[in-house]
């Protein structure tokens, strides 16, 4: 039977399909670093929750996202029909969360280093999407067998992401591992997207306001400038714009938007910081105290009355 390749997005899939590598290629894409992923949900409920979140944040229509999920899940569920399953993922937060979700799922469905089909992994610090078709075969040749230790670590990490109490993530983020060498760094970046104890801003929100404090930017300019601050680029433009719009909401907006929508890309126009935004950026005011919070991160429901915050080294609960 052919090889099944599970990859990190359509750009990678299209490059692989034009390469000389044999097999069936399926992309799997979801911004698991944003929105709910509760451990207690059944598979059907979990998908419904994820689809509703993605629709609400502007990722597409309910039908398109539901159909995409159905295609991606169906391909994974047929994993035993192949001689080999190869996972292609990068070193950044977006990819590492999808990777651990898949490894955890495979482990829960009987996959092991000794069982068939063979499981392999392609994962280093190469961004796969921009590669040309002729660049993939050398990476494929260097794929490594997935081990039981990798499945075990991924299962524990994914359970921590989906847990109501996120403190186990702190320990995992502080522990470098030979099994999944990029996971700890990705989880540290994930923790930085919890509200800060200093001013209630996430790292991404803080970065946006710091750029805007130097002057207004178009959405495209702001996205490019924010991307340059990342050690491992993980955020797409839809996620970026959802965060910008979040900063524009509430009784005391931190940014103002003078923009015009454009199909298939970021809006044109200008994003500007408000005086309230400057106060929050400087730590003179707190975003959550001003505008509240009602947001999910994995299994954690962040609310104004019960909010986990990032201190820079750990998570602290604010009731």
N, C-alpha and C positions, 0 to 999 in steps of 0.2 A: 504494500500500500504506500501511497506517496507520503512525503514529509508534510506535516502541518507546521506552518510558521505563524506564530502569534506576535504581532509587531505593534509598535507604539503609536501608530497613526497612519493616515492615508499617504503622506509624503514618503514615508519609509516603504509602505506596501507597494506603491507605484514604482519606486526605484528597484525594489527586489523583483517585481514582476517583469521588469525589462532586463534583468540580469540573467546570467546563465545558471542560476541556482534552481534546482528542481523543487517542486512541491506546490502546495496550496497555501496562499497567503491571506491572512485575515488581520485587519487592524482592530485594535481595541482601544477606545479613547473615552476617557471620562476624567474630569477635573476633581479627583477624589480629595484634593487638599482644600476644597471648598464645599460647604453644604453637608447635609446629614448622611451618615452611614451607620445607623444604629445596629448593634450586634443582635438585638432581640427580634429583628424583623425577619419574616420568612423570605425566601428568595423572591417570591412574587411581590410581596409588600416592599421589599428593599428596592426592587426595580421601579415600582410605582413612585416611591419617595424620591429616588434619584431623578426620574424623568420629570416629576413636578418641579424639583429644584432647578434643573437645567432649563426648563421652559421659562420659569420665572426670572432667570438671569439673562435670558436672551440668546441661548445657544441654538434655538431652532423651534420648530413647531412640535406639538405633542406627537403627531403621527410620525414625523421624521425621526425624532429621538427614540420613540418606542420601537420603530422598525430597525433602527441602528442597533439598539440594545439586543433585540431579538436575533439579528444576524450574528452579532458578535458572541452572544451566549450560546447560540446553537452550534457555532463552529467549535467553541471550547468543549461543549458537551460531547462532541464526536471525537474527542482526543484518543480514545482507545481504538479507533478505526485506522490509525496510522502506525507506521513503523517507527517514526520519531516525531517528537514535538519539540520545536525550537522556539524559545522565547527571545525576542530582540528588544532590549530596553537600554535606556541611557542612564547616566549617573545623577540626574537631577531629581527634584522632588516629585514632579508630575509622574515621571517614569517609575521611580522607585516604589511609589504607592501602588501603582498598577501591578508592578512585578510582585510585590509581597501579597497582594490580593490573589493573584493567579497561583502563586506557589501554595498559599494557604488553601485555596480551593482544590488544587490538585492533591494536596496532602489529605484533605478531608474526603476525597473521592478515591483513595486507595493508591495514589501514586507513591512510588519509592524509588530509590536508586537501583534496587535490584529487580523491580518489576518491569514488564513491558507495557507500553512502548518505551523506548529510550527517550529520556528527557534531557535537553541541552539548553545552554544559555549563552547568548552573546551579550556582553555588557562590559563596556569600559568607558573611558571618558570621551568617546567619539559621539558627536551629534549625528544621528543617523539620517534625519530628514533631508539635509542638504547634499548627501553623497550622490555621486553618479553611479549608474548601474555597474560599471566595471570595478567600482571600489568595494562592492559587497562580497565577492567570492573570497577574498583574503580574510575577511572577518568571519565568514562562515566556516572556513577551514580551521580557524582558531577557537571555534565554539568548544565549550567545556561541559562535561556531564553535570547535571544537577544532582547534588548530594542530599542525603537525608538530613544533614546538619543545616543545609540551606533551607529546606522545607520547614524544619523545626523552628529556626529563627524567624523566618517569614511569617509563620503561623502565629508566633507569639507577638510579633510586631503588629500584624494586622489586627489581632484581637485587641491590642492596646489602642490602636487608632479608633476602633469601633466601641470602646468601653465608655461608660458614663463617667468614670473617674480616669482622667488622663495622666495620672502621675507616673504610671509605668513607662510612659513615653520618655520621661526625663531620664530614667535609668538607661533605656535603650539608646537614646541619643548620645549618652556619655560613654558608651561602650563600643569601641572600634572592633570590627569583626573581620576575620579573614574570609568567612563564608560569604558575606555580602558587604564588601568593603565600602560601598557608597551609601549604605543605609543610614548609618549614624549621622552623617552630614545632612542627609535629606530630612531626617526626623528633627534635627536641630533647626533646620529652616522652617519646618512645619510648626514647631513650637513658637517661632518668632512671629507667626501669623495669629497668635493669641494676642488679645489686647495687652498693652504694656501697663505695668504698675505706675509708670511715670505720668502718662497722660491719656491712657485708654486707646492709643493708636497701635495698630499692627506695624511690623517693619515696612510693609509695602505702603501703607498709608503715610507713615512718617517720611518715607523716601519721596513720595509724591509731593507732600507739602513742602519739604525742604527744597525741592526743585522749583516749585511754584513761588516760593519766597524770594527767589532771584528774579522773578518776572513771569508774566503769563506765557503759556505755551499752547500750541495746538495739541489736540489729542495725539496725533502722530509723533510730534516732538516730545511730548511728555512720556509716551510709551517707550520711545527710543532711549531717552535719558534714564528712565527707571531701569530698563533692561541692562544698561551699562553698569549699574551698581550691583548686579547679581554675580556671584561667584560661579553658579551653575544655573544657566538660564532655564526657566521652567514655565513661565507665565505666557499664555497667549493673549491676543488682543481682546477677545471677548471677556475673559476673566479680568483683565486690566480695566476695561470700561465699566464692568459691573462694580468694581471697587470705587472708581471715580464717582459713579452715580450714587453710591452709598455715602460718600463724603458730601454730596450735595443735598442729602435728605435730612429731615429732622427739623425741629424748631430753630436750631442754630447751625445752619450749614457751614462747613469748613471751606468749601469751594463754591464758586459760581460757574455756570456753564452758559456760554453763548455759542451754540453749535448748531450745525445743520447735518442731519443724517445723510449718509451715503451708502448705497447698497453694497454689501459685501466687504466693507472696510470701515475703519474708524471714522467718526464724523469729522467734518471740517469745522473751523472756528477756533474759539479760545477757551481755555480753562484758567481761572484765576483764584488765588487764595483770598479768603475773607479775613477781616481783622480777628474774628473769632478763631479762624484757622491758625493765624499767627500766634494767638495766645495759647492754643492747644499745643502747637509745635514747640513753643518755648517752655511748656510745662506749667504755665500760669493757669491753665484750665484743663478740664478732663473731658474728653469726648463722650464717655459714657454718662457722666453726670449731666452733661448738657443735652445729649440727644438719645440716651438710652441705648440698649442693645437687645436684639432678639434674633440670634443667629446660631446656626449649627456648625460645628467642626467635628466631623466624624460622629462619634457617639455622644459628644458633649453638647448640651444645649446651653448656650451662653445667654443669660438674661440680666437685666439690670439688678435683680435681687439675688442672683446666684451666678457669679461670673469668675471663671478661672482667668488669672492674669499671669503674664510672663514677666519675671523679674530680671531677666538677663541670664539667669543660671538655673531657675526652677520655676514651677507653677505654684501660685498661691491663690487660694479661694477668697473671693470678696463677696460677702452676703449682705 
